[in-house]
Amino acid sequence: MKDMAIPAPRATGSTAPVDEILPITQMFLYGLQHVLVMYAGAVAVPLVVGSAVGLPPEHIILLISADLFVCGIATIIQSMGATQWLGCKLPLIQGCTFAALIPMVLIGKQYGMGGISGAVIVSGIFILCCAPWISRLIRFFPKVVMGGIVTLIGLSIMPVAGGWIGGGSSEMAGFGDLFCLLMGAITLVIILNIYTFASGVIKNTSVLIGLVIGTVLWSFFKPLNFSLVNTTPWLHLPTIMPFAKPEFHIIPVALLSMVMVVVMVETMSSMMATGDIVGKKVDALMLRNGLNTCGLATTFCGFFNLFPYAAFAQNVGLIGLTGVRSRYVVSVSGMILVLMGIFSKMAALVVLIPKPVLGGAGIVMFGMVAVSGIRTLGQVNYRNNNNGMVVALTLGLGMMPVLVPNLFSQFPPMVQLFLHSGITIGTLTAIVANLTLNGSVPFRVSHDALVPDPLPPSSAARNMAVRTVRMWLLLRKVQKEQQLLQQEEKG
């Protein structure tokens, strides 16, 4: 039986994979898988910032619920589109960006939650103002630049998976416990086996199944703590300014607005990487609409004491891993996030997934982001040009903050905010190196449609494994027959 992705009942031969409508059950499973992948990252920012400004645990849970609600709304708008100005219509999950985490912690400690909210509102307006012209920078993102940046994103977020496998954070006591490492490895092996030997829905939900099995196995050795679930109310609707009124100060506003430049570049890179995976050419209009969605969500969430939003790179890797490219699946993820934001006990249940189990899945997903960039780099011509040097500089300089975190510790704190992000350094390096070494190439609009990569055939691996076992059994049979003949001859 030929193994392939499950087609949409209403899809025709001319329907692009990104626009396919799958059966409801499949879309729910695939959408839930996206939610589980991004959940840890989505709740990390409100959890860290809320703790930094001194919010009690019960308020932090409500902050997380409100964050999930806005994540869901922004994801639906981004994937489905709204008017001619909002939504890039790509399968992109929206969530709180890590790029602004350190600046918000610094702002919160000095100006409180009100100072953060004021800076977030202005930074969202800043994105809306910059989106029309910064989206035209697509001409500075040829394949050599885009491939290098996307590869760098995948490599840069890999330490997150490593931290999860070790138990959460390298600064915590008992980090790298053997049991945590073992559970991360077991989860990874489960996902790889399901992905290799299964087919259809089971194959495409390998990450989800791996997370569930890994959590169940974990509970046999270490009981899950349900106290957070018991203390969380059933229903919670986001309320305007629940903890503090926005306050506008020049330094926090300027600091967060500068960070938004990095967020916009990262979001455009994620959009272009997703477009490459699903086979849809990303133009300046799509980039503008995607940035408008991020800017509007950021402005809106500032009034709810929430934080800036961007596209989640880990979900880009999940799309490449499963081969499910439909944007309707991601819109279902947005609906699930909205429900989790309203029914806050649902949000608390997902917290039960142990970090090492998430880390085992994260290795594959984050690695697929890097693979997406490598695939793009494989289409680059390296003959009689300096493209090889552009990629070398992008990865070499971009990985420095990841490999040597204290390399820029002697710089002023304001400068460290930019140098701390390897993605920022790599992006600027890729653009400048390409313009300097290869020169400016006039931008031409191509009307050639991108063709999505074929889905990975699990049957090939399965058939190879079956052939290997059969061959081994046949050799064993031949060896036994030869041994019997030799014994008869001696007898």
Residue pairs with C-beta under 8 A, 6 or more apart in sequence:
1 199
1 459
2 459
3 199
3 200
3 203
3 457
3 458
3 459
3 462
4 455
4 457
5 204
5 323
5 324
5 455
6 22
6 23
6 26
6 200
6 201
6 204
7 20
8 15
8 20
8 21
8 22
8 23
8 326
9 21
9 23
10 21
11 19
11 20
11 21
16 278
16 279
16 280
17 278
17 279
17 325
17 326
17 452
18 89
18 90
18 91
18 278
18 279
18 280
18 325
18 326
18 327
19 326
19 327
19 328
20 325
20 326
20 328
21 27
21 326
21 328
22 30
22 324
22 326
22 328
22 329
26 201
26 204
27 326
27 328
27 329
27 332
28 332
28 336
29 201
29 205
29 208
30 204
30 205
30 322
30 324
30 326
30 329
30 332
31 329
31 330
31 331
31 332
31 333
31 335
31 336
32 208
32 333
32 336
33 205
33 207
33 208
33 318
33 322
34 93
34 315
34 318
34 329
34 330
34 333
35 333
35 336
35 337
35 340
35 350
36 207
36 208
36 211
36 350
36 353
37 207
37 314
37 315
37 318
37 361
37 365
38 93
38 95
38 312
38 314
38 315
39 350
39 353
40 164
40 353
40 355
40 358
41 95
41 96
41 98
41 160
41 312
41 314
42 67
42 68
42 71
42 95
42 96
42 312
43 64
43 67
43 68
43 347
43 351
44 96
44 98
44 101
45 67
45 96
45 97
45 98
45 100
45 101
45 104
45 307
46 60
46 63
46 64
46 67
46 96
46 306
46 307
47 60
47 64
48 101
48 105
49 101
49 104
49 105
49 108
49 116
49 307
50 59
50 60
50 63
51 60
52 105
52 108
52 109
53 108
53 109
53 112
53 113
53 116
55 63
55 113
55 243
57 228
58 231
59 242
59 243
61 228
61 231
61 232
61 344
61 347
61 348
62 236
62 242
62 344
63 243
63 305
63 306
64 347
65 236
65 238
65 340
65 341
65 342
65 344
65 347
66 236
66 238
66 239
66 242
66 304
66 305
66 306
66 341
67 96
67 301
67 306
67 307
67 341
68 337
68 338
68 340
68 341
68 347
69 237
69 238
69 337
69 338
69 341
69 342
70 238
70 297
70 300
70 301
70 304
70 306
70 309
70 341
71 93
71 94
71 95
71 96
71 309
71 334
71 337
71 341
72 333
72 334
72 335
72 336
72 337
72 338
72 339
72 340
72 341
73 297
73 334
73 338
74 94
74 293
74 294
74 297
74 309
74 334
75 92
75 93
75 94
75 330
75 331
75 333
75 334
75 337
76 331
76 334
76 335
76 338
77 86
77 87
77 293
77 296
77 297
78 87
78 88
78 90
78 92
78 94
78 290
78 293
78 311
78 330
79 87
79 89
79 90
79 91
79 92
79 327
79 328
79 330
79 331
79 334
80 87
80 89
80 327
80 328
80 331
81 87
81 88
81 89
81 289
84 289
85 288
85 289
85 292
86 289
86 292
86 293
86 296
87 289
87 290
87 293
88 271
88 282
88 286
88 287
88 289
88 290
88 293
89 286
89 289
89 327
90 271
90 274
90 275
90 278
90 280
90 282
90 286
90 290
90 327
91 274
91 278
91 315
91 319
91 325
91 326
91 327
91 329
91 330
92 270
92 271
92 274
92 290
92 311
92 312
92 315
92 316
92 330
93 311
93 312
93 315
93 330
93 333
93 334
94 293
94 294
94 297
94 309
94 310
94 311
94 312
95 309
95 310
95 312
96 306
96 307
96 308
96 309
96 310
97 263
97 266
97 307
97 308
97 309
97 310
99 259
99 262
99 263
99 266
99 310
99 421
99 423
99 424
100 123
100 256
100 259
100 260
100 263
100 307
100 308
102 417
102 420
103 255
103 256
103 259
103 417
104 116
104 119
104 120
104 256
104 307
106 255
106 413
107 115
107 116
107 119
107 252
107 255
107 256
108 115
108 116
111 247
111 249
111 252
112 244
112 247
113 243
113 244
113 305
114 244
114 245
114 246
114 247
115 247
115 249
115 252
116 252
116 305
116 307
117 241
117 244
117 245
117 246
117 247
117 302
117 303
117 305
118 246
118 247
118 248
118 249
118 252
118 253
118 302
119 248
119 249
119 252
119 253
119 255
119 256
119 257
120 256
120 298
120 299
120 301
120 302
120 306
120 307
120 308
121 246
121 248
121 298
121 299
121 302
121 303
122 248
122 253
122 256
122 257
123 253
123 256
123 257
123 259
123 260
123 298
123 308
124 295
124 296
124 297
124 298
124 299
124 300
124 301
124 302
124 308
125 295
125 299
126 257
126 260
126 295
127 260
127 263
127 264
127 291
127 292
127 294
127 295
127 298
128 292
128 295
128 296
128 299
130 260
130 261
130 264
130 291
131 264
131 287
131 288
131 291
131 292
131 295
132 288
134 264
134 268
134 291
135 268
135 284
135 285
135 287
135 288
135 291
136 284
137 268
138 268
138 272
138 282
138 283
138 284
138 287
138 443
139 443
140 431
140 434
140 435
141 149
141 268
141 269
141 272
141 431
142 434
142 441
143 376
143 377
143 379
143 380
144 377
144 380
144 387
144 390
144 391
144 430
144 434
144 438
145 390
145 394
145 430
145 431
145 434
146 269
146 272
146 273
146 276
146 373
146 376
147 373
147 374
147 375
147 376
147 377
147 378
147 379
147 380
147 391
148 373
148 377
148 390
148 391
148 394
148 395
148 398
148 426
148 430
149 269
149 373
149 394
149 423
149 426
149 427
149 430
150 269
150 272
150 273
150 369
150 370
150 372
150 373
150 376
151 370
151 373
151 374
151 377
151 395
152 373
152 394
152 395
152 398
152 399
152 422
152 423
152 426
152 427
153 266
153 269
153 270
153 273
153 313
153 369
153 370
153 373
153 423
154 313
154 317
154 366
154 367
154 368
154 369
154 370
154 371
154 372
154 373
155 370
155 395
155 399
155 402
156 398
156 399
156 402
156 422
156 423
156 426
157 313
157 314
157 366
157 369
158 363
158 366
158 367
158 370
159 402
160 362
160 366
161 358
161 359
161 362
161 363
161 365
161 366
162 359
163 169
163 170
163 355
163 359
164 184
164 355
164 356
164 358
164 359
164 362
165 180
165 181
165 184
165 355
165 356
165 359
165 360
165 362
165 363
166 175
166 176
166 177
166 180
166 181
166 356
166 359
167 174
167 175
167 176
167 177
167 180
167 355
167 356
168 175
168 355
169 175
179 221
179 222
180 354
180 355
180 356
181 356
183 214
183 217
183 218
183 354
183 356
183 357
183 360
184 356
184 357
184 359
184 360
184 363
185 360
186 214
186 217
186 360
187 210
187 211
187 213
187 214
187 356
187 357
187 359
187 360
187 361
188 210
188 360
188 361
188 363
188 364
190 209
190 210
190 213
190 214
191 206
191 207
191 209
191 210
191 360
191 361
191 364
192 364
194 202
194 203
194 206
194 209
194 210
195 203
195 206
195 321
195 364
195 458
196 458
196 461
196 462
197 458
197 461
197 462
197 465
198 206
198 458
199 458
199 459
199 462
202 209
203 322
203 458
204 322
204 323
204 324
205 322
206 321
206 322
207 318
207 321
207 322
207 361
207 364
207 365
210 360
210 361
211 353
211 357
211 358
211 361
214 354
214 357
214 360
214 361
215 224
215 352
215 353
215 354
215 357
218 224
218 354
218 356
218 357
222 354
224 352
225 352
226 352
228 348
228 351
229 345
229 348
229 349
229 351
229 352
232 344
232 345
232 347
232 348
233 344
233 345
234 343
234 344
234 345
235 342
235 343
235 344
236 341
236 342
236 344
237 342
238 304
238 341
239 304
240 303
240 304
241 303
241 304
241 305
242 304
242 305
243 305
244 305
246 302
246 303
255 414
255 417
256 308
258 417
258 418
259 308
259 417
260 298
260 308
262 418
262 421
262 423
262 424
262 427
263 294
263 308
263 310
264 291
264 294
265 423
265 424
265 427
266 310
266 311
266 313
266 423
266 427
267 290
267 291
267 294
267 310
267 311
268 287
268 290
268 291
269 423
269 427
270 310
270 311
270 312
270 313
270 316
271 282
271 286
271 287
271 290
271 311
272 282
272 287
273 313
273 316
273 369
273 372
273 373
273 376
274 282
274 311
274 316
274 319
275 281
275 282
275 286
275 450
276 282
276 372
276 375
276 376
276 450
277 316
277 319
277 320
277 325
277 372
277 452
277 453
278 319
278 325
278 452
279 325
279 449
279 450
279 451
279 452
279 453
280 450
281 446
281 448
281 449
281 450
283 445
290 311
294 308
294 309
294 310
294 311
297 309
298 308
298 309
301 307
301 308
301 309
313 366
313 369
314 362
314 365
314 366
314 369
315 330
316 368
316 369
316 372
317 364
317 365
317 366
317 367
317 368
317 369
317 371
317 372
318 365
318 368
319 325
320 368
320 369
320 371
320 372
321 364
321 365
321 368
323 455
323 456
325 452
339 346
340 346
340 347
340 350
341 347
375 453
377 391
380 387
380 391
381 387
382 388
385 438
386 437
386 438
387 438
389 433
389 437
390 430
390 433
390 434
390 437
390 438
393 429
393 430
393 433
394 426
394 429
394 430
394 433
395 426
397 425
397 426
397 429
398 422
398 423
398 425
398 426
398 427
398 429
399 422
399 426
400 407
400 422
400 425
401 407
401 408
401 419
401 420
401 421
401 422
401 425
402 422
408 415
408 416
408 419
408 420
409 416
411 419
418 424
418 425
419 425
